[in-house]
Amino acid sequence: MSDSDDDVPQLSAATLAALQDFYAESGRTELEQNSTKTDKFCVGAVEEDWRMSQFWYSEDTATRLAEEVMQQAGEHGRIACISAPSVYQKLKQLESTRSDSVSAVLLEFDRRFAAYGDEFVFYDYNNPLCLPEGLLPQSFDIVIADPPYLSEECLGKVALTIKYLTKGKILLCTGAIMEEPAGKLIDLKICSFLPKHNHNLANEFRCYVNYESSLLS
């Protein structure tokens, strides 16, 4: 998520590729080091990187969103987290505290999260349907997505991934200025719930759903 595409410095393709290779190698080490001090799935176990337009949710928001998708997925449900690592991390933390079990997959561009193993799927919204064979169409009970940029072009591409993966339920987190495109592209309604981040964003941030939810009221 980002205040604006223009707010993020542009790196050359070669530099970005080198950066991602470095993160792929260092991600596991970083998580292992952090896990000696705290839970490796805690929000912030991987530091925000503004070069990839990363802003993590606050603990309260991550918990609220994780509990929402767990409830909507149902027992033994499957959850896809697209560019929403904070929610994925909180889901992993909550696993041990609940009797009903769900499974979650993180689709993310940042290869540092490859340290989470088989539940990490490299995802580039510019290739929205370039997904592993194991991610079958309509195989997730709910998809939560947080597109990295506040643009209709970005949301349109992420929407293709969402529609491919979900059985029906969608929870989108993005800027308030995306209300019209969210309704047009994915038929979503804006929620009254106001998500917060560890670092305040300049643009108002909101959630959108296509099902009956306590987040609406």
Contacts in CASP RR format, 6 or more apart in sequence:
PFRMAT RR
TARGET T0000
AUTHOR 0000-0000-0000
METHOD contacts of the structure
MODEL  1
MSDSDDDVPQLSAATLAALQDFYAESGRTELEQNSTKTDKFCVGAVEEDW
RMSQFWYSEDTATRLAEEVMQQAGEHGRIACISAPSVYQKLKQLESTRSD
SVSAVLLEFDRRFAAYGDEFVFYDYNNPLCLPEGLLPQSFDIVIADPPYL
SEECLGKVALTIKYLTKGKILLCTGAIMEEPAGKLIDLKICSFLPKHNHN
LANEFRCYVNYESSLLS
1 53 0 8 1.000
1 55 0 8 1.000
1 83 0 8 1.000
1 146 0 8 1.000
1 147 0 8 1.000
1 148 0 8 1.000
1 149 0 8 1.000
1 150 0 8 1.000
1 173 0 8 1.000
1 174 0 8 1.000
1 175 0 8 1.000
1 201 0 8 1.000
1 205 0 8 1.000
2 8 0 8 1.000
2 53 0 8 1.000
2 55 0 8 1.000
2 148 0 8 1.000
2 149 0 8 1.000
2 150 0 8 1.000
3 150 0 8 1.000
3 201 0 8 1.000
3 202 0 8 1.000
3 203 0 8 1.000
4 149 0 8 1.000
4 150 0 8 1.000
4 203 0 8 1.000
5 149 0 8 1.000
5 150 0 8 1.000
5 151 0 8 1.000
5 154 0 8 1.000
7 53 0 8 1.000
8 50 0 8 1.000
8 51 0 8 1.000
8 53 0 8 1.000
8 149 0 8 1.000
9 51 0 8 1.000
11 19 0 8 1.000
11 51 0 8 1.000
19 51 0 8 1.000
20 110 0 8 1.000
20 111 0 8 1.000
21 111 0 8 1.000
23 110 0 8 1.000
23 111 0 8 1.000
23 112 0 8 1.000
24 111 0 8 1.000
24 112 0 8 1.000
24 114 0 8 1.000
26 112 0 8 1.000
27 46 0 8 1.000
27 111 0 8 1.000
27 112 0 8 1.000
27 113 0 8 1.000
27 114 0 8 1.000
27 115 0 8 1.000
28 114 0 8 1.000
28 115 0 8 1.000
30 46 0 8 1.000
30 47 0 8 1.000
30 112 0 8 1.000
30 115 0 8 1.000
31 40 0 8 1.000
31 45 0 8 1.000
31 46 0 8 1.000
31 112 0 8 1.000
31 115 0 8 1.000
31 116 0 8 1.000
32 40 0 8 1.000
32 115 0 8 1.000
34 40 0 8 1.000
34 44 0 8 1.000
34 45 0 8 1.000
34 46 0 8 1.000
35 45 0 8 1.000
38 45 0 8 1.000
39 45 0 8 1.000
39 93 0 8 1.000
41 89 0 8 1.000
41 90 0 8 1.000
41 92 0 8 1.000
41 93 0 8 1.000
42 89 0 8 1.000
42 93 0 8 1.000
43 56 0 8 1.000
43 57 0 8 1.000
43 58 0 8 1.000
43 59 0 8 1.000
43 62 0 8 1.000
43 86 0 8 1.000
43 89 0 8 1.000
43 90 0 8 1.000
43 198 0 8 1.000
44 56 0 8 1.000
44 86 0 8 1.000
44 89 0 8 1.000
44 198 0 8 1.000
45 89 0 8 1.000
46 85 0 8 1.000
46 110 0 8 1.000
46 112 0 8 1.000
46 113 0 8 1.000
48 54 0 8 1.000
48 55 0 8 1.000
48 56 0 8 1.000
48 198 0 8 1.000
48 199 0 8 1.000
49 110 0 8 1.000
52 109 0 8 1.000
52 110 0 8 1.000
52 148 0 8 1.000
53 148 0 8 1.000
53 149 0 8 1.000
54 110 0 8 1.000
55 197 0 8 1.000
55 198 0 8 1.000
55 199 0 8 1.000
55 201 0 8 1.000
56 62 0 8 1.000
56 85 0 8 1.000
56 86 0 8 1.000
56 197 0 8 1.000
56 198 0 8 1.000
57 65 0 8 1.000
57 86 0 8 1.000
57 87 0 8 1.000
57 195 0 8 1.000
57 196 0 8 1.000
57 197 0 8 1.000
57 198 0 8 1.000
58 196 0 8 1.000
58 197 0 8 1.000
58 198 0 8 1.000
60 196 0 8 1.000
61 86 0 8 1.000
61 195 0 8 1.000
61 196 0 8 1.000
61 197 0 8 1.000
62 86 0 8 1.000
62 87 0 8 1.000
62 89 0 8 1.000
62 90 0 8 1.000
63 90 0 8 1.000
63 94 0 8 1.000
64 193 0 8 1.000
64 195 0 8 1.000
64 215 0 8 1.000
65 84 0 8 1.000
65 86 0 8 1.000
65 87 0 8 1.000
65 90 0 8 1.000
65 144 0 8 1.000
65 171 0 8 1.000
65 173 0 8 1.000
65 195 0 8 1.000
65 207 0 8 1.000
66 87 0 8 1.000
66 90 0 8 1.000
66 91 0 8 1.000
66 93 0 8 1.000
66 94 0 8 1.000
67 94 0 8 1.000
68 171 0 8 1.000
68 213 0 8 1.000
68 214 0 8 1.000
68 215 0 8 1.000
69 79 0 8 1.000
69 87 0 8 1.000
69 91 0 8 1.000
69 142 0 8 1.000
69 144 0 8 1.000
69 171 0 8 1.000
70 79 0 8 1.000
70 91 0 8 1.000
70 94 0 8 1.000
70 98 0 8 1.000
70 100 0 8 1.000
70 102 0 8 1.000
72 141 0 8 1.000
72 142 0 8 1.000
72 169 0 8 1.000
72 171 0 8 1.000
72 211 0 8 1.000
72 213 0 8 1.000
73 79 0 8 1.000
73 102 0 8 1.000
73 141 0 8 1.000
73 142 0 8 1.000
74 100 0 8 1.000
74 102 0 8 1.000
74 141 0 8 1.000
75 100 0 8 1.000
75 101 0 8 1.000
75 102 0 8 1.000
76 100 0 8 1.000
76 101 0 8 1.000
76 102 0 8 1.000
76 103 0 8 1.000
77 102 0 8 1.000
77 103 0 8 1.000
77 141 0 8 1.000
78 102 0 8 1.000
78 103 0 8 1.000
78 104 0 8 1.000
78 105 0 8 1.000
78 139 0 8 1.000
78 140 0 8 1.000
78 141 0 8 1.000
79 91 0 8 1.000
79 102 0 8 1.000
79 103 0 8 1.000
79 104 0 8 1.000
79 105 0 8 1.000
79 140 0 8 1.000
79 141 0 8 1.000
79 142 0 8 1.000
79 143 0 8 1.000
79 144 0 8 1.000
80 104 0 8 1.000
80 105 0 8 1.000
80 107 0 8 1.000
80 135 0 8 1.000
80 140 0 8 1.000
80 142 0 8 1.000
80 143 0 8 1.000
80 144 0 8 1.000
80 165 0 8 1.000
80 166 0 8 1.000
81 87 0 8 1.000
81 88 0 8 1.000
81 91 0 8 1.000
81 104 0 8 1.000
81 105 0 8 1.000
81 106 0 8 1.000
81 107 0 8 1.000
81 108 0 8 1.000
81 144 0 8 1.000
81 145 0 8 1.000
82 107 0 8 1.000
82 108 0 8 1.000
82 123 0 8 1.000
82 143 0 8 1.000
82 144 0 8 1.000
82 145 0 8 1.000
82 146 0 8 1.000
82 147 0 8 1.000
82 158 0 8 1.000
82 161 0 8 1.000
82 162 0 8 1.000
83 107 0 8 1.000
83 108 0 8 1.000
83 109 0 8 1.000
83 123 0 8 1.000
83 125 0 8 1.000
83 145 0 8 1.000
83 146 0 8 1.000
83 147 0 8 1.000
83 148 0 8 1.000
83 158 0 8 1.000
84 106 0 8 1.000
84 144 0 8 1.000
84 145 0 8 1.000
84 146 0 8 1.000
84 173 0 8 1.000
85 106 0 8 1.000
85 108 0 8 1.000
85 110 0 8 1.000
85 113 0 8 1.000
87 144 0 8 1.000
87 146 0 8 1.000
88 104 0 8 1.000
88 106 0 8 1.000
88 116 0 8 1.000
88 119 0 8 1.000
91 102 0 8 1.000
91 104 0 8 1.000
92 104 0 8 1.000
95 101 0 8 1.000
95 102 0 8 1.000
103 119 0 8 1.000
104 119 0 8 1.000
105 119 0 8 1.000
105 120 0 8 1.000
105 121 0 8 1.000
105 135 0 8 1.000
105 140 0 8 1.000
106 113 0 8 1.000
106 116 0 8 1.000
106 119 0 8 1.000
106 120 0 8 1.000
106 121 0 8 1.000
107 121 0 8 1.000
107 122 0 8 1.000
107 123 0 8 1.000
107 131 0 8 1.000
107 161 0 8 1.000
108 120 0 8 1.000
108 121 0 8 1.000
108 122 0 8 1.000
108 123 0 8 1.000
109 122 0 8 1.000
109 123 0 8 1.000
109 124 0 8 1.000
109 125 0 8 1.000
109 148 0 8 1.000
111 122 0 8 1.000
113 120 0 8 1.000
114 120 0 8 1.000
114 122 0 8 1.000
121 131 0 8 1.000
121 132 0 8 1.000
121 135 0 8 1.000
123 131 0 8 1.000
123 161 0 8 1.000
124 130 0 8 1.000
125 147 0 8 1.000
125 148 0 8 1.000
125 154 0 8 1.000
125 157 0 8 1.000
125 158 0 8 1.000
125 161 0 8 1.000
126 157 0 8 1.000
128 157 0 8 1.000
128 158 0 8 1.000
128 160 0 8 1.000
128 161 0 8 1.000
128 164 0 8 1.000
129 160 0 8 1.000
129 161 0 8 1.000
129 164 0 8 1.000
131 161 0 8 1.000
131 164 0 8 1.000
135 165 0 8 1.000
137 164 0 8 1.000
137 165 0 8 1.000
138 164 0 8 1.000
138 165 0 8 1.000
138 166 0 8 1.000
138 167 0 8 1.000
138 168 0 8 1.000
139 165 0 8 1.000
139 167 0 8 1.000
140 165 0 8 1.000
140 166 0 8 1.000
140 167 0 8 1.000
141 166 0 8 1.000
141 167 0 8 1.000
141 169 0 8 1.000
142 166 0 8 1.000
142 167 0 8 1.000
142 168 0 8 1.000
142 169 0 8 1.000
142 170 0 8 1.000
142 171 0 8 1.000
143 162 0 8 1.000
143 165 0 8 1.000
143 166 0 8 1.000
143 169 0 8 1.000
143 170 0 8 1.000
143 171 0 8 1.000
144 170 0 8 1.000
144 171 0 8 1.000
144 172 0 8 1.000
144 173 0 8 1.000
145 158 0 8 1.000
145 161 0 8 1.000
145 162 0 8 1.000
145 170 0 8 1.000
145 171 0 8 1.000
145 172 0 8 1.000
145 173 0 8 1.000
146 172 0 8 1.000
146 173 0 8 1.000
146 174 0 8 1.000
147 154 0 8 1.000
147 155 0 8 1.000
147 158 0 8 1.000
147 172 0 8 1.000
147 174 0 8 1.000
148 154 0 8 1.000
150 174 0 8 1.000
150 175 0 8 1.000
150 177 0 8 1.000
150 178 0 8 1.000
150 203 0 8 1.000
152 178 0 8 1.000
152 181 0 8 1.000
152 185 0 8 1.000
155 174 0 8 1.000
155 178 0 8 1.000
155 181 0 8 1.000
155 182 0 8 1.000
155 185 0 8 1.000
156 181 0 8 1.000
156 185 0 8 1.000
159 185 0 8 1.000
159 186 0 8 1.000
162 170 0 8 1.000
162 172 0 8 1.000
162 186 0 8 1.000
163 186 0 8 1.000
168 210 0 8 1.000
168 211 0 8 1.000
169 209 0 8 1.000
169 210 0 8 1.000
169 211 0 8 1.000
170 186 0 8 1.000
170 188 0 8 1.000
170 208 0 8 1.000
170 209 0 8 1.000
170 210 0 8 1.000
170 211 0 8 1.000
171 207 0 8 1.000
171 208 0 8 1.000
171 209 0 8 1.000
171 213 0 8 1.000
171 215 0 8 1.000
172 182 0 8 1.000
172 186 0 8 1.000
172 188 0 8 1.000
172 207 0 8 1.000
172 208 0 8 1.000
172 209 0 8 1.000
173 195 0 8 1.000
173 205 0 8 1.000
173 206 0 8 1.000
173 207 0 8 1.000
173 208 0 8 1.000
174 182 0 8 1.000
174 205 0 8 1.000
174 206 0 8 1.000
174 208 0 8 1.000
175 203 0 8 1.000
175 204 0 8 1.000
175 205 0 8 1.000
175 206 0 8 1.000
176 190 0 8 1.000
176 203 0 8 1.000
176 204 0 8 1.000
176 205 0 8 1.000
176 206 0 8 1.000
177 203 0 8 1.000
177 204 0 8 1.000
179 190 0 8 1.000
179 206 0 8 1.000
179 208 0 8 1.000
182 188 0 8 1.000
182 190 0 8 1.000
182 208 0 8 1.000
183 189 0 8 1.000
183 208 0 8 1.000
186 208 0 8 1.000
186 210 0 8 1.000
187 210 0 8 1.000
188 208 0 8 1.000
188 209 0 8 1.000
188 210 0 8 1.000
189 208 0 8 1.000
189 209 0 8 1.000
189 210 0 8 1.000
189 216 0 8 1.000
190 206 0 8 1.000
190 207 0 8 1.000
190 208 0 8 1.000
191 206 0 8 1.000
191 207 0 8 1.000
191 208 0 8 1.000
191 209 0 8 1.000
191 213 0 8 1.000
191 215 0 8 1.000
191 216 0 8 1.000
192 215 0 8 1.000
192 216 0 8 1.000
192 217 0 8 1.000
193 207 0 8 1.000
193 215 0 8 1.000
193 216 0 8 1.000
194 205 0 8 1.000
194 206 0 8 1.000
195 205 0 8 1.000
195 206 0 8 1.000
195 207 0 8 1.000
196 205 0 8 1.000
197 205 0 8 1.000
207 215 0 8 1.000
209 215 0 8 1.000
209 216 0 8 1.000
END
